[in-house]
């Protein structure tokens, strides 16, 4: 009844409704105070949960990701409300991703661009992308990471870190990816990279050929041709490398590996996957595939 009065008071007038429904004014105003108090308590609880998630994730989530993380806690608010609570009221903002500088060198050997910025893939292990990035230790020494992503669900299929940026490190990453995903060889997976010498070297191209991997390459000096891996490295640095200091190569390697295989693949919602984690999307697709095969066999 109180909700009806609140909804219709502009139409009929508050005093008329109170008299007609035989409601004491004090009772109605007490109801409004209690409702306002309840709303404020709910709002405060949501803001506290936002702060908890934000600090637990080291300031990584923006308001879009925050909305999805809240839904995993059974808290459902609009994107606009998430933005208002997080940025306007809590003054919390996602860490800024630093863009890395890119340069171009004259390639030793160039393969055709088989992707042409078409990063949509219908099933796993059809198209992968790879690249190198450098990571700094506390003393200023560098380590180099080679990562391979599956464009189907943006999952990390291989992540290898070493002291030098070499074709051997790229080969190690490729062999690791193929070992973890044997169907890729059968499907003739496309591996997209830039024109770096590590990927055009004789050793690497022969490794690809021997395993049935088709190489694809970006245009010289065009990082947009390999945008998914660029985005992954931006995320890796903004959500891990730029937040911590690593005193040894071993600690750095373990942290990068845990980030890739645990947090990024299993814990971090991805906008490309409709805010599912890569492994959630892969599991859903696998279940759907088996159900479809079972239904097809049953129909025979």
Buried (B, 14 or more C-beta within 10 A) or exposed (E): EBEEBBEEBEEEEBEEBBEEEEBEEEEBEEBEEEEEEEEEEEBEEBBEBBBEBBEEBBBBBBBBBBBBBBBEEEBEBEEEBBBBBBBEEBEBEBBEBEEEEEEBEEBEBEBEBBBEEEBEBEBBBBBBBBBBBEBBBEEEEEBBBBBBBBBBBBBBBBBBBBEEBBBBBBBBBBBBBBEEBEEBEEBEBBBBBBBBBBBBBEEBBEBBEEBEBBBBBBBEEBBEBBBBBBBBBBBBBBBBBBEEEBEEBEBBBEBBBEBBBEBBBEEBBBEBBEBBBBBBBBEEBEEEEEEEEEEEEEEE
